[in-house]
Amino acid sequence: MRALEPSRGPVEGGTFVNVTGSGFAERAALLGYLWCRFNQTAVVAAWHSAAEVHCIAPEHASGVVSVELTQNEQQYSSDGARYEYQLSLIHISEPT
């Protein structure tokens, strides 16, 4: 993996994460072997091209986690990609 875009999102999860790199196999996706792992939580990845896959960030506590990819459900990458979970704060102002 080369990059994650975006590299941060809310603790509630649900962020569409574009993973770029090289050597992503369409066959791995067709067989159901293509997964992204955010810390210890694995989510299915969608193959887009040999250089791009898509993942939806799962819910997680705030902080920075490692993100890795597998194409065989056994060995994960170890590229050191990081994703930051942030608390979402909503500010509601009262009318004056």
C-alpha positions in Angstrom: 0.0 0.0 0.0 1.2 3.5 -0.8 -1.5 5.7 0.6 -4.9 6.0 2.3 -7.3 8.8 1.3 -8.7 10.1 3.5 -6.3 9.2 6.3 -8.8 10.1 9.1 -12.4 9.8 9.9 -15.0 9.7 12.7 -15.0 7.0 15.5 -18.5 6.0 14.3 -16.8 4.5 11.1 -18.5 4.5 7.7 -15.8 6.5 5.9 -15.1 5.5 2.3 -11.3 4.9 2.2 -9.4 4.8 -1.1 -6.3 2.6 -0.8 -3.6 3.0 -3.5 -0.7 0.8 -4.2 0.2 -1.9 -6.7 -0.4 -5.5 -7.4 -4.0 -5.7 -6.2 -5.5 -8.8 -7.8 -9.0 -8.8 -9.2 -9.1 -12.6 -8.7 -8.5 -12.2 -5.0 -11.6 -9.9 -4.8 -13.7 -12.3 -6.9 -12.8 -15.2 -4.6 -13.6 -13.1 -1.5 -10.0 -12.9 -0.2 -9.5 -9.1 -0.4 -9.8 -7.5 3.0 -8.6 -4.3 4.8 -7.8 -4.6 8.4 -8.1 -1.6 10.7 -6.1 -2.6 13.8 -7.8 -6.0 14.4 -11.1 -5.4 12.6 -11.2 -6.8 9.1 -13.6 -5.4 6.5 -14.2 -6.5 2.9 -12.3 -4.5 0.3 -13.7 -3.7 -3.1 -11.2 -4.1 -6.0 -11.2 -1.1 -8.4 -7.9 -1.7 -10.3 -4.4 -3.2 -9.8 -3.5 0.1 -8.1 -6.7 0.9 -6.2 -9.1 -0.8 -3.7 -11.8 0.7 -1.5 -12.7 -0.1 2.1 -15.3 1.3 4.5 -13.7 2.1 7.9 -15.3 0.2 10.7 -16.3 1.8 14.1 -13.3 2.2 16.4 -12.2 4.2 19.5 -10.4 7.4 18.9 -6.7 7.2 18.0 -4.3 6.1 15.3 -4.5 2.5 14.0 -2.6 0.5 11.4 -4.3 -0.4 8.2 -3.2 -3.5 6.3 -4.5 -5.4 3.3 -4.7 -9.1 2.5 -5.3 -10.9 -0.8 -5.4 -14.4 0.7 -7.1 -13.9 4.1 -3.8 -15.1 5.7 -0.9 -12.8 5.2 -1.4 -9.0 5.6 0.7 -6.3 4.3 3.1 -4.5 6.7 3.5 -1.2 5.0 2.8 0.9 8.1 -0.2 2.8 6.7 -2.0 4.7 9.5 -5.6 5.9 9.9 -6.8 8.2 12.6 -10.1 7.9 14.3 -11.4 11.2 15.6 -14.3 12.2 17.9 -17.0 14.1 16.1 -18.0 17.2 18.0 -21.2 19.0 17.2 -21.5 22.6 18.4 -25.1 23.9 18.7 -25.4 27.6 19.4 -28.4 29.0 21.1 -30.2 31.9 19.5 -29.4 35.2 21.1 
